[in-house]
Amino acid sequence: MKHGLVLGLDGVGKTLLLRQLASHLRKRHKGVLERLAAIAGSVSSAAGLSPSSYFGTATDAASRLEEDLIEAPGTEHHQSHARHHHHHHRQHRQRSPPATATVSLETQPTVGVEHTSLPMEARGSVVMCEVGAQLLPMWKAYFASCDFWVFVLDVSNAAQVAGSVIEFFNVLSHDAMRRKPKLLLLNKSDASFALDDALLVSYLQLDRLLAGVDGHLLHVAKVSAATGENLDAVVKWLGQRCAGGGTGSSSGHHGSTSGASSGHVGATATHNDNDNDGTASPSPQQQQHQQEAPPNVARGDTRVHPVTPEQEALT
């Protein structure tokens, strides 16, 4: 079982995103059962049996298959108890109103920590640990226990984007987190007042991140937690984490981007590693520090200044 860490400021959509993912995966699981029921019905028809007499509707067939999977062979007492339990469960389900496919959009700010288990079909399950923004000073206490992490950013809230970018780079500055698979989700990308792609690329310096040493561990996707748009990309990424993919092995592929419609977050800027405008090149020590330091995002204290010849002579 893999453990993921979900981070982000208040109101970015972390809770709703996990709720949509859980609903999305439940529907996929039910669809698999219904397909199995259809196959079993075809086999029974070929054998001269009446599929409807045994399976009924596709929904009933899926429910029956699910019950048959639970009723594993055992003692007579176990089988009798299981049949009684499932008969009672079936009656209770019939009395209950049908579940709606709509996911409630009403959420409250996460206070503390919430865990959500997401079934990933044959690949097991993944437990997502959502840490509220109110615990921001304690985020680092959860870094060591996660196998990967997800950072959610609200691209429709221009006033909050700068703060979100700063916190994203603060997390990224930790060695343990920089070397783990990470998913940057640009949520609410369907909003009419969402920030332009080019501006997001500039804010996040995606060209440098994806071309960096650990760029192959970063994936960026535009999603909408409210509508469920592009959740398939998130599910696919989580499935790869459960399968053990992208755990730090080096490769020539430096990350990827996924958009809600175009397949890309935006056109990345031209790479330019020499930002000193003709001044002396940084020393090897300075170059190493520049690689380890997070890119400058609305904070002057993190910018790496070029070394003058006089300073270099002193070193």
N, C-alpha and C positions, 0 to 999 in steps of 0.2 A: 504494500500500500504506500502510495506517494503522498506527501504533504506539501501543499502549496500555501503561500502567504499572499493575502490580498491587501493592498495598501492604497491609500488615496485620501484626499481631504474630504471634509464634510460635503455632502450633497452631490458628489460626482457620480453616484449610481452604483456603488459596490454591492449593496444589498439586493437591489433589483436585478442586477446582472447575475448574481448567483441564483436568485429565484428563477429567472428565465432559463438559465442553464439546466437547473434541476428539472424544470418542466419539459424542456426540449429533450433531455435524455430519457425521461419517462415515456414520452411519445415514441421515441425511437425504439425503446425496449418493447412497448406494446405492439409496434409495427412488426417487429421481428417475430413475436409470438403469433400474430395473425397470419404472417406468411407461412410459418410452420404449420398452422392449422389448415391453411389452404392446401399445402402439400399433402398433409395427412388425408384431407378430404379427397384429393385426386387419387391417392393410392387406394382408399376404400371404395371409390367409384369403380376403379379398374378391377377390383376384386368382387364386384357385384353387390356391394353393400350400399346402403342408403346413407350418404354423408349427413343429411339433415337429421336423421334419427339419432345419430351419435354426437355430432358436433353442434347442430343448430346453426345460429348465426356466427359470423366471424368473431364477434365480440365474445359470445359464449364459448367458442372454440378456444380463443386465446385464454380465457379464464380457466377453462378446464385443463388446458395444457399446463398452465402455471400451477394448478393444484396437483396435477399428476407429477410434476417435477418435484413438488414439495413432499408428496407422499412416497418417500423412499421405502424400499422393502425393509421389513423389520419384524418384530414380534406381532402376534395377533392383537395384543393389547395396544401396541403402538399404532397399528393400522386402523383399529376400531376408533381409537381416540382421534386420529388424524381425520377419518371420515366424518366423525361427529363435529370436529372443529370446523372443517371446510363447509359442511352443510349449514352450520350456524352462520358462518361467515358469508355464504352465498345468500342466505335469507336476509341477513342484515344489509348486504349490498343492494339487494333488490328493493328493500324498503327505503334506502337512501336515495336522495335526488341525484340525477346524473351529474357528474363532475363537469364543470365548465372548463373550456379550453383557454379562457381568458385568465391571464396572470394579473393579480392585483398590483396596481401601480403605487399604492399607498405604502410608504415606508417611513420609518423613524430613524434619526441619527443613531448609529451603532454606539452603544455605551459599553465599553469593555471589549470582549472578544467573543465572536460567534463562529461556530464550526458548521460547515455544510459538507455532507458526504455526497459525492457525485459518482454514480455507477458508470463505469466505462466499458460496458458489455463484457466481452471475454477477457479484457485486459485488467480486470479487477476494478478497484475504485480509487478515487482520490479524495482526500479530505482537504477542503479549503478553509484556511483560518483567516477570518476577516478581523482585522484590528482597527478599531475606531480611530478617527482623527484626534479625538480627545486624549488618546494615549500616545500621541506623536512622540513625546520625549522618551517613551519606553519601547518604541518600535524595535530598536536594536536588540532588545532582549529576546525577540522571536526570530532573529536572523539565522542563528545556527541550526535551528530545528527544522527548517524548511528545505525541501529538495529543489524548489523553483519558486519564483515570485511573480506576481501580477500587479502592475501599477495602473490605476484607472485615473484618467484625466478628463475633465469636463471641458470640451472645446467650445461649448456655447456660452460659457461664463468667462468673458474677457478679463474681468477684474480678478479672477481667481487663477487664471492660467499661469501667470508669473510665479505665484506661490507654489503651485503644483509642480512646475518645472524645477524650482529650487529644491523641493523635497525629493523629487525623483533623482536628481543628481546627488543629493545628500546620501540617499540609500545606495546609489551606484558607486559612491566613493569608498564604501567598505569593501575590502578585498573579498570577503566571503560572498557577498552579494553580487559583485561584479563578475565573479567566476561561475555563477549559477545561471541556468536558463531563465530568461525573463521575458515577460510579455507586456508591452506597453499598449494599453487600450485607449484609443481616442473616442470617448463615449459622447453620445448626443450629437454625432456627426450629421444626423438627419435634420437638425434644427436649422431654420432659415437664417439664423444669425450666428451660425457656427463660424469659427475663425477660418480664414482662407488657408488652403494647404501650404502654399509657399511661406506664409507667416509661421505656421506650425513647424515647418522644416527649419526655419531660421531660429525660432525659439529653442527647439530641442536639439539643434545642430545634428540632425539625423545623418547628414553626410559623413561627419566625423565619427559618430557612434558606430555606424554600420561598417565603416572602413577601418575601425580600430582593431586592436589586438583581440579583444573579446567580442567583436561585432557579430561573429557567427552565433553567439548565444542570445542575441536580441531579435525579437520579432515584434513588429508594429502592425496594429490592425485598427481600422475605423469600424466602430460598432454603434448600435443603438440598443441600450438595455430596455427602453420603453417598447420598441416594436419587435425586438429580437433579431434585428437585421445583422447579418454577417456572423451570427453565433456559430455557424458551421465551422468557420475558420478557428474559432476559439476551441470548439470541441476537438477538432483535428489536432490542434497544438497540444491540448491536454492529453489526448490519446498517445501522442508521441512521447510525452513525458512519462506516462505509465509504462510504455514499452521500453523505456530506458534511453530514448534518443536525446541527443543534444545535451549531454552532461559534462561537456567541457573538452571533448576531443577536438583537436585542431582540424581544420579543413579549409579549402579554398573558398568556401561559400561564406560570405560575410553578411549574415542576417537576411531578413526579407521583410517586405511590407505588404500589407493586404488592406485594400479599401473596401468600402461597402458596395461600391458599384464599379469603379474604374480599376480596382485591383492594386492601386498604388496610393500611398499617402500623398504624394506630390513629387514634382520633379526636384531631385536633390541638386544642391548647388555644386558648382565645379570645385573639386578638391584643391586646396591650396594650403600646404603645410608650412609655408614660409610667410608668416604674418609680420615680420619685422621691417618690411619696406626698405630693404637694402642695408640694414644695420648688421652688425657682426652676428654670426651664427651662434646659437646657444652651445654651451659646453656639453659634453656627454652627461655630466651630472644634471644639468638643467633639462636636457632632453628626457632623461628618465623621470624627473619630477613632473615634466609636462605631460607624460603619458599617464602617470598615476593620478594627477590632479583632475577633478571634474572640470568640464568645459565651463567657461565663464557665462553665467546666465544671470543677468540683472544683479550681479554682486561683484564689486571691484576687488574684493579681497582674495578671490580665487584665480584671478588672471595672472598668467605667467609673463613677466616682463623680460625682454631680451637682455642679455648680459653685455655690458660695455667692455671694450678691450681692457680698460683699467681694472674693472672688477674681475675680469677673467685672469689677469696677471696676478692678482692677489690670491686667487685660488690655486 
